[in-house]
Amino acid sequence: MFAWFQRLLPKSGDFFSMFERHGASILVAAEALDAMARGAKEKDECVRIIREAELAADEVVREVLHVVRQTFLTPFDRSAITALIGTMDDTIDEMNKAATAVEVYDVAGFDPHMAQIAAIVLEACKLIVEALPLLREVNRNGHRLHVLTGQLVALEGKVDLLHEAGLKTHFQVARGKGGNALDFLVARELYKHLERIADAFEDVANEIDSLVIDHA
């Protein structure tokens, strides 16, 4: 009876392809965020791209959660699969929230520290996209994956410093003569989401490291 039941269930879902599709959406959103921060593209166009990418990523998350429930044999523990796709989705969710803040508060432009953070976010997303196909052979690619996750953690540290410096600059301007407290509050909101993007890609690094430890 148990053998018959096993035959009714899919033996393995193509989780690797799903991870990579989600990663592609993250990269599209990061490219749009970087272009918006540099003023290389119209703000409205960048916001639209980020929102569409976030919706595409959400579809992948739903697919992963559906398949993981119906798959008898998975390449990693189910909790590891859902944790990885969850942290990846946190990354693009925060990009979407940053884009929403730009739209709601009608942010005219990004200050230099914000632009540097957006560039780092793009760099981090490229590292994630490089790492995901390597999960297909964790045992063989463990060393390279560890290098990539180390770089992601280092980038998160850079964002922390830029976040602190950027907020300090805005606060000093706000409390100076002719300063505008509202401008500071808007900047703080935007910085909050930019920092959370970095926190999320550090979480992605930690989840990948856990897979390497367990399977390499």
C-alpha positions in Angstrom: 0.0 0.0 0.0 2.8 2.4 0.9 4.6 1.7 -2.4 1.4 2.3 -4.3 1.0 5.6 -2.5 4.6 6.7 -3.3 3.9 6.1 -7.0 1.1 8.6 -6.8 3.4 11.4 -5.6 5.9 13.2 -7.7 9.3 12.0 -6.8 11.1 15.4 -7.0 10.1 18.9 -8.0 12.4 21.1 -10.0 13.1 23.4 -7.2 16.4 24.5 -8.7 14.6 26.0 -11.7 12.2 27.7 -9.4 15.0 29.2 -7.3 16.7 30.4 -10.5 13.5 32.0 -11.9 13.0 33.8 -8.6 16.6 35.0 -8.7 16.0 36.3 -12.2 13.1 38.4 -10.9 15.3 39.7 -8.1 17.9 40.8 -10.6 15.4 42.6 -12.8 14.1 44.5 -9.8 17.7 45.4 -8.6 18.6 46.7 -12.0 15.6 48.9 -12.0 16.3 50.1 -8.5 19.9 50.9 -9.4 18.8 52.7 -12.6 16.3 54.8 -10.6 18.9 55.7 -8.0 21.3 56.8 -10.7 18.7 58.8 -12.5 19.3 56.6 -15.6 15.7 55.8 -16.1 12.3 57.5 -15.4 11.1 56.9 -11.9 7.7 55.7 -12.9 9.1 53.2 -15.3 11.5 51.8 -12.7 8.7 51.5 -10.1 6.6 49.6 -12.7 9.4 47.2 -13.5 10.1 46.5 -9.8 6.4 45.9 -9.1 6.1 43.5 -12.0 9.2 41.6 -11.0 7.9 41.3 -7.4 4.6 39.9 -8.7 6.5 37.4 -10.8 8.6 36.4 -7.8 5.4 35.9 -5.7 4.1 33.5 -8.3 7.3 31.4 -8.0 7.0 31.4 -4.2 3.4 30.1 -4.5 4.6 27.4 -6.9 7.4 26.4 -4.6 5.1 26.1 -1.6 2.6 24.1 -3.6 5.2 21.7 -5.1 7.0 21.2 -1.8 3.8 20.0 -0.2 3.2 17.4 -2.9 6.7 16.2 -3.5 7.7 13.0 -1.7 11.5 13.3 -2.2 13.1 16.8 -2.2 16.7 17.7 -2.8 16.9 19.4 0.6 14.8 19.4 3.7 11.4 21.0 3.1 12.2 23.6 5.8 15.4 24.5 4.0 13.6 25.0 0.7 10.9 27.2 2.1 13.5 29.2 4.2 15.6 29.9 1.2 12.8 31.0 -1.1 11.4 33.0 1.8 14.5 35.0 2.4 14.9 35.5 -1.4 11.4 36.9 -1.5 12.1 39.2 1.4 14.8 40.8 -0.7 12.5 41.7 -3.6 9.6 42.6 -1.2 11.8 45.3 0.3 12.8 46.6 -3.1 9.1 46.9 -3.8 8.5 48.8 -0.5 11.4 51.1 -1.4 9.8 51.8 -4.8 6.4 52.4 -3.1 8.1 54.9 -0.8 9.6 56.7 -3.8 6.1 56.9 -5.4 4.1 57.8 -2.3 6.5 60.5 -1.1 7.2 61.7 -4.6 11.0 61.4 -4.1 12.7 63.4 -6.7 16.1 61.7 -6.5 18.4 59.6 -4.5 21.2 61.0 -2.5 24.8 59.7 -3.1 24.6 57.3 -0.1 21.3 55.8 -1.4 22.7 55.5 -4.9 25.7 53.6 -3.5 23.4 51.2 -1.6 21.4 50.6 -4.7 24.6 49.7 -6.6 25.5 47.3 -3.8 22.1 45.7 -3.9 22.6 45.1 -7.6 26.0 43.6 -7.0 24.6 41.4 -4.2 21.7 40.2 -6.5 24.2 39.2 -9.2 26.1 37.1 -6.6 22.8 35.4 -5.6 22.0 34.7 -9.2 25.5 33.2 -9.6 25.0 31.1 -6.5 21.6 29.5 -7.2 22.6 27.2 -10.1 25.5 25.9 -8.0 23.0 24.5 -5.6 22.3 21.8 -8.1 25.6 20.2 -7.1 26.2 21.5 -3.6 28.8 18.9 -2.8 30.9 19.8 -5.8 30.4 23.6 -5.5 30.6 24.0 -1.7 33.8 26.1 -1.8 32.6 28.5 -4.4 29.2 28.9 -2.6 31.0 29.7 0.6 33.1 32.4 -1.2 29.9 34.0 -2.6 28.1 34.0 0.7 31.1 35.6 2.3 30.9 38.4 -0.3 27.2 38.9 0.4 27.8 39.3 4.1 30.6 41.8 3.4 28.3 43.8 1.2 25.7 44.0 3.9 28.3 45.5 6.2 29.0 48.2 3.6 25.3 49.0 3.4 25.2 49.4 7.2 28.0 52.1 7.0 26.3 53.9 4.2 23.0 53.8 5.9 24.4 55.4 9.0 26.3 58.0 7.1 23.4 58.9 4.9 21.0 59.3 7.9 23.5 61.4 9.7 23.9 63.8 6.8 20.1 64.2 6.4 19.7 64.8 10.2 22.3 67.5 10.2 20.7 69.2 7.3 17.2 68.9 8.9 18.3 70.5 12.2 20.3 73.3 10.5 19.0 76.7 9.5 16.2 76.3 7.0 16.2 72.5 7.4 13.1 70.5 6.7 12.1 67.8 9.2 9.8 66.2 6.7 12.6 65.6 4.2 14.5 63.8 7.0 11.5 61.5 7.7 11.1 60.7 4.0 14.8 59.9 3.8 14.7 57.7 6.9 11.8 55.7 5.4 13.6 55.1 2.2 16.9 54.2 4.0 14.9 51.8 6.2 13.8 49.7 3.2 17.2 50.0 1.5 18.9 48.6 4.6 16.3 45.8 4.9 17.1 44.7 1.4 20.7 44.2 2.5 19.6 42.4 5.7 17.6 40.1 3.4 20.4 39.2 1.1 22.6 38.4 4.2 19.8 36.1 5.2 19.9 34.5 1.8 23.7 34.0 2.3 23.1 32.3 5.7 20.5 29.9 4.2 22.9 28.9 1.4 25.7 28.4 3.9 23.4 26.1 5.9 22.8 24.0 2.8 26.5 23.8 2.2 27.1 22.7 5.7 24.4 20.1 5.6 25.1 18.7 2.1 28.7 19.5 1.0 
